[in-house]
Amino acid sequence: MTPVEAVVRTERSHPVTREYVVGKLNYTSSQDGESEWYSHNPEPGIVERAPQPEPHAVRIENARSRSNEFTIDNAGFQLTRFESRLKNFYDEDEIHAVYYPETEDLVKKLTGAARVLIFDHTLRSTGFSVESDVLRRPSTSVHGDYTEASAPRRLRQLLPDDAEGLLKKRYAFVNVWKPIVRKVENNPLALCDARSVNAADFVRTTLHYPDRTGEIYTFRYNPNHRWFYFPQMQTDEALLLKCFDSNKDGRARFSAHTSFEDPSSPADALPRVSIELRTIAFFD
């Protein structure tokens, strides 16, 4: 048994209370602030610096009774009521016709943005055998979706004609995460309060695909990180996660997050089914 496994096993025996659970979160083992990952075999001669998961048992606090304390501008995440008129989240056309406009209005309302672009969505669940471009498994590593370099690059890719003007003003990448079909009984989201993250915790991670290259942040373990979750999220609720903010005025700019196995989940818990929309909010 390794020291990490011993810690995880010990912490899992800690009594679960209403105030928090102890869960295993997968940080990165990278020590130099950079790593990379290939979705395919790299060309001969290329040495992959793949980040290795480094599991840590951490206290994840129940934020239900304190939800008003957390906003996307102070903590990097925010819980809100959000009941959609959409009944079938497996219908792509209906998602675009009904759910996209609803989510655009929600992001405008909660961020004060003048304009919101929704450019992508993903359904996630554990109740299937083969991943696809639409249905994917929950992410199990502590990460943030964009970096200082990849956020403006993504904006330029999406809006090449308007990008230079938009980059001169404030913009923010905001994900909207929502359970569908049923409440969340397993694999909820763990959310790290942005105020507890230091610059040294970020690891710039390059993602190599056959047709493109992306970049995200993974994170090194820091015992000062403060983790929260909202247990038993319902289908009339949603989480907003700030993945990047171009302003550097003291507000939250990134949101470290991951799914985790909730030790308080019932043994017969049904698979989590959720949808996440990726948006860019533009400000005047």
C-alpha positions in Angstrom: 0.0 0.0 0.0 1.4 3.4 -1.0 1.3 6.4 1.4 -1.4 8.0 -0.7 -3.5 4.9 -0.7 -3.1 4.7 3.1 -4.2 8.3 3.5 -7.2 7.7 1.3 -8.2 4.6 3.1 -7.9 6.3 6.5 -9.8 9.4 5.5 -12.6 7.3 3.9 -13.3 5.9 7.4 -13.9 9.4 8.7 -17.5 9.7 9.8 -19.7 11.4 7.1 -21.6 14.3 8.6 -24.2 16.7 7.2 -21.6 19.4 7.0 -19.1 17.7 4.7 -17.8 14.4 3.2 -14.3 13.2 2.6 -13.7 12.4 -1.0 -10.8 11.4 -3.2 -9.8 14.0 -5.7 -7.2 13.4 -8.5 -4.7 16.2 -8.6 -1.7 16.2 -10.9 1.8 15.0 -10.0 3.5 17.5 -12.2 6.2 19.5 -10.4 7.3 22.0 -13.1 4.1 23.8 -13.9 3.7 22.2 -17.3 2.5 18.8 -18.7 1.0 17.4 -21.9 -1.3 14.6 -22.9 -1.7 12.8 -26.3 -5.0 11.2 -27.3 -3.0 9.2 -29.8 0.5 7.8 -30.1 2.9 10.6 -30.5 5.4 10.6 -33.4 8.7 8.8 -33.0 11.2 10.8 -30.9 8.5 12.7 -29.0 8.7 12.1 -25.2 5.2 12.6 -23.7 5.1 14.4 -20.3 1.8 13.0 -19.4 0.5 14.2 -16.0 0.0 11.3 -13.6 -3.0 11.4 -11.2 -2.1 12.1 -7.6 -5.1 11.2 -5.4 -5.7 13.1 -2.2 -8.5 12.7 0.3 -10.0 16.1 1.0 -12.8 17.6 3.0 -15.6 18.7 0.6 -18.1 20.9 2.4 -21.8 20.9 1.9 -22.6 24.3 0.5 -26.4 24.0 0.5 -27.0 26.1 3.6 -24.4 28.7 2.4 -25.2 28.9 -1.3 -25.7 32.7 -1.2 -22.1 33.1 -0.2 -20.8 31.8 -3.5 -20.9 33.7 -6.8 -19.0 33.3 -10.0 -17.2 36.5 -9.3 -16.0 35.7 -5.8 -15.7 31.9 -5.7 -15.8 31.1 -9.4 -19.1 29.1 -9.1 -22.7 29.8 -8.3 -25.8 27.7 -7.8 -29.1 28.9 -9.1 -32.7 27.8 -9.7 -33.1 27.0 -13.4 -36.1 25.1 -14.6 -36.1 24.5 -18.4 -39.1 24.1 -20.7 -37.2 21.4 -22.5 -38.5 17.9 -21.8 -36.2 15.8 -24.0 -32.5 16.5 -23.5 -31.6 13.8 -26.0 -33.1 15.7 -28.9 -30.3 17.9 -30.4 -32.6 20.1 -32.3 -34.7 20.8 -29.2 -31.6 21.6 -27.2 -30.6 24.3 -29.7 -34.1 25.6 -30.1 -35.3 25.7 -26.5 -32.4 25.2 -24.0 -29.8 27.4 -25.7 -32.0 30.6 -25.6 -33.0 29.8 -22.0 -29.4 29.4 -20.9 -28.3 32.6 -22.8 -30.9 34.6 -20.8 -29.7 33.0 -17.5 -26.1 33.8 -18.1 -26.9 37.4 -19.1 -29.0 37.8 -15.9 -26.5 36.4 -13.5 -23.3 38.0 -15.0 -24.6 41.3 -16.4 -23.2 40.4 -19.8 -24.5 42.4 -22.8 -24.1 39.4 -25.1 -23.7 35.7 -24.6 -22.5 33.2 -27.2 -23.3 29.5 -26.7 -20.9 27.4 -28.7 -21.0 23.9 -27.5 -22.7 21.4 -25.2 -22.0 17.9 -23.8 -24.1 15.3 -22.1 -22.4 13.2 -19.4 -23.3 10.1 -17.6 -21.8 6.9 -16.2 -24.6 4.7 -17.4 -23.2 3.7 -20.9 -20.4 1.6 -22.3 -19.0 3.7 -25.2 -18.2 7.4 -25.3 -19.1 9.6 -28.2 -18.7 13.2 -29.2 -22.0 13.9 -27.5 -22.3 11.5 -24.6 -19.2 11.4 -22.4 -18.2 10.2 -18.9 -17.7 12.7 -16.0 -14.2 14.1 -15.7 -12.3 12.7 -12.7 -9.3 15.0 -12.6 -9.0 18.5 -10.9 -8.9 20.9 -13.8 -9.9 24.2 -15.4 -11.2 24.3 -18.9 -9.1 27.3 -20.3 -5.8 29.0 -19.7 -4.4 32.5 -20.3 -3.4 31.4 -23.8 -6.2 29.0 -24.8 -9.1 31.3 -23.9 -8.3 34.1 -26.4 -7.3 31.5 -29.0 -10.7 29.9 -28.6 -12.5 33.2 -29.0 -10.5 33.9 -32.2 -11.5 30.4 -33.5 -15.2 31.0 -32.8 -15.5 34.6 -33.9 -12.6 35.3 -36.3 -14.2 38.4 -37.8 -15.0 40.1 -34.5 -12.3 38.8 -32.3 -9.9 41.6 -32.2 -12.5 44.1 -31.2 -14.0 41.7 -28.6 -10.6 41.0 -27.0 -10.3 44.7 -26.1 -13.2 44.5 -23.7 -14.0 42.1 -20.8 -15.2 38.6 -21.7 -15.6 35.5 -19.7 -16.0 31.8 -20.5 -18.9 30.5 -18.3 -20.1 26.9 -18.2 -23.6 26.0 -17.2 -23.9 22.6 -15.6 -27.3 21.0 -15.0 -28.7 17.6 -14.0 -31.3 16.2 -16.3 -33.6 13.2 -16.1 -33.2 12.9 -12.3 -31.5 14.3 -9.2 -27.7 13.7 -8.8 -27.1 10.8 -6.4 -23.5 10.0 -7.4 -20.5 11.6 -9.2 -21.5 15.2 -8.2 -19.2 18.2 -8.9 -16.6 19.3 -6.4 -15.9 23.0 -6.7 -12.8 24.7 -5.4 -13.2 28.2 -4.0 -11.1 30.4 -6.3 -10.0 32.5 -3.2 -8.1 29.4 -1.9 -6.1 28.8 -5.0 -2.5 30.2 -5.5 -0.7 30.8 -8.8 1.8 28.0 -8.0 -1.1 25.5 -8.0 -1.8 25.9 -11.8 -0.2 23.4 -14.2 -0.5 24.4 -17.9 -1.4 21.2 -19.7 -1.3 20.8 -23.4 -3.8 18.4 -25.0 -2.8 16.9 -28.4 -5.4 15.6 -30.7 -4.9 14.3 -34.2 -6.4 17.4 -35.7 -5.9 20.1 -33.1 -4.0 21.2 -30.0 -5.8 22.5 -26.9 -4.7 23.7 -23.4 -6.2 23.5 -20.0 -5.1 23.9 -16.4 -4.6 20.9 -14.1 -3.8 21.6 -10.5 -1.2 20.5 -7.9 -2.4 19.6 -4.5 -2.6 22.4 -1.9 -3.9 21.7 1.6 -5.3 25.2 1.7 -7.8 24.5 -1.1 -11.4 24.8 0.1 -13.7 22.4 -1.7 -17.5 22.5 -1.8 -20.4 20.7 -3.4 -24.2 20.8 -3.6 -25.5 17.4 -2.8 -28.6 16.0 -4.4 -28.8 18.6 -7.1 -32.2 18.7 -8.7 -33.3 19.0 -12.3 -34.6 22.6 -11.6 -31.1 23.7 -10.5 -27.9 24.6 -12.4 -24.3 25.5 -11.6 -22.4 28.3 -13.3 -18.7 27.8 -13.4 -16.3 30.6 -14.5 -13.7 29.0 -16.6 -11.8 32.2 -17.6 -12.3 35.9 -17.0 -10.2 38.4 -19.0 -10.3 41.0 -16.2 -7.6 41.0 -13.6 -9.3 43.2 -11.0 -9.5 40.8 -8.1 -12.6 38.8 -9.0 -12.4 35.0 -9.6 -10.9 34.2 -13.0 -10.8 30.4 -13.0 -12.7 27.5 -11.5 -11.0 24.3 -10.5 -13.5 21.5 -10.4 -14.0 17.7 -10.9 -16.5 15.0 -10.3 -16.0 12.7 -7.4 -17.4 9.6 -5.8 -19.6 10.8 -3.0 -19.1 8.3 -0.1 -22.6 9.2 1.2 -24.3 8.1 -2.1 -26.8 5.2 -1.6 -25.6 1.8 -2.8 -28.4 1.7 -5.3 -27.8 5.2 -6.7 -28.7 5.6 -10.4 -26.2 7.0 -12.8 -25.8 10.8 -13.0 -27.0 12.3 -16.2 -26.1 16.0 -16.8 -25.7 18.6 -19.5 -23.1 21.3 -19.7 -23.2 24.3 -22.0 -20.1 26.3 -22.9 -20.6 30.0 -23.3 -18.7 33.3 -23.7 -20.2 36.3 -21.9 -19.2 39.7 -23.4 -19.4 42.9 -21.4 -19.7 46.5 -22.5 
